Amino acid sequence: MPMFVGVVAGIAVAAVLALIGVFKMMWRVAEPNEALIISGSKHRTEGLEEGMGFRIVTGRGTLVLPGMQAVRKLSLDLNETELLVDCVTTQGIPLKVRGVVIFKVGDDFVSIANAGRRFLDQQKMMAERVHNVFAGHLRSIVGGLTVEEMIRDREKLTGQTRAACGTEMEKLGLIVDSLQIHEIEDPTGYIKNLAMPHAAAVQRDARIAQAEANRLATEAEQKAAARMSEATRDSEILQAGYQAERDKAAAKARQAGPLADAAARQDVVVQETRIAELDALRREQQLQADVRKPADAQAYETRARAEAERDARISAAQAKAKETELAATAEANRVKAAAGAEAEATKARGAAAAMATRATGEAEAAASQAKGLAAAEATRAKGLAEAETIKARAAALAENQEAVVAQQLAENWPEIVKAGASAFGSVDNMVVLNGADGVAEMLAKALTMGGTGLGLARQLLASMNQNGQAPNGTSALNGLVAPGSQKVPVEKDEG
């Protein structure tokens, strides 16, 4: 019993599998881009004539009896064919027209039936058949048109071609999705010659436009170049101004040190000049205090004391004048040397040369003035002293001539005796008689010559007083009264 169930189950499964296999063999499905044409039984399809003897299935499945019905597929895909047609226009000009036709089998059953009858076994020949149809109609249409019409209105050519081929394509079960005329070739050059006037005009206009553009561009470039030159000029002027300012600042910076040094040295020179002026004034005052006043005091004292302190005052005045003169000369030389050195240094420093020279000149002038004042004061003091001395002597002579002459003779007696003895100075050999008595007699005569000189001096003084000369007019007695003079031996001059 269980075995029987198993066998029944196996048979049932095999029967189901067999049924499935048979169904798959009998069931056919049409793809979206194809149509199934089933022949072998009478079927009536809407839109088709009765007794066609085949059935069309699109987009669905259907049962087909194997061995009794045949199933074939017709492609509904797009197809295209290129057109290259030699044509002649109504003007007799040969042309080559290039284009493309995109077509397919119509989606309705009539188109599918028409295409099935004509191309079911020759679907690859479909493009060639379409090319031949369009080529014939295209030649016919081009033959009725001119070249100008074809060029200017290609849409007209396309529309006429599609309209002319529409009936035939419908009979073939085909529809045209697109017809495009790509190119019209002109082997004779008619189209090219036709376009030459327009091309020349266009070229002329282009050249004119280009020339105008070049002119405008040249003017713009010239204006731009002028503006660039102007900007460059302004920039160079500004740069030159900035460079001049930088050079000026650098020059000032370089001159700052020397100018500061020169200013400092100028201040030093000014201060030294002021010091020299103050020093000269001090020396002048010192000279006034040390020379003039002492000279006046010495003159006064000389007048008061007369002969007693005469030589001391004269010696003091002369020594003081000499010392003052030497000091003034040394100071003047020092100031002159310092001023000369400073003038040389200042002269090399440029702008301070004039002031240094002026300061040096002022210092030299002050020194020279001080020296002159010192010398003048010394000379004046010496003259005043001598005048006071002479005046005192004249007064003494007026009061007591004998005493003054005696004093002068006494002071100068050695010179007088020496002068008297000078008569024997040129004697190489002298013979003295009487031995010692002869020598004594000779010496006595020499002394007698001195006494004679004394008598002559007295007579001269007396004659001067008798002639009414002033007592202080002692110019004739300078040789007699001047201390230390070599003109004392009057007897020798008279002799």
Secondary structure, 3 states (H helix, E strand, C coil): CHHHHHHHHHHHHHHHHHHHHHHHHHEEECCCCEEEEEECCCCCCCCCCCCCCEEEEECCEEECCECCEEEEEEECCCEEEEEEEEEECCCCCEEEEEEEEEEEECCCHHHHHHHHHHHCCCHHHHHHHHHHHHHHHHHHHHCCCCHHHHHHCHHHHHHHHHHHHHHHHHHCCEEEEEEEEEEEECCCCHHHHHHHHHHHHHHHHHHHHHHHHHHHHHHHHHHHHHHHHHHHHHHHHHHHHHHHHHHHHHHHHHHHHHHHHHHHHHHHHHHHHHHHHHHHHHHHHHHHHHHHHHHHHHHHHHHHHCCCCHHHHHHHHHHHHHHHHHHHHHHHHHHHHHHHHHHHHHHHCCCCHHHHHHHHHHHHHHHHHHHHHHHHHHHHHHHHHHHHHHHHHHHHHHHCHHHHHHHHHHHCHHHHHHHHHHHHCCCCCCCCCCCHHHHHHHHHHHHHHHHHHHHHHHHHHHHHHHCCCCCCCCHHHHHHHCCCCCCCCHHHHHC
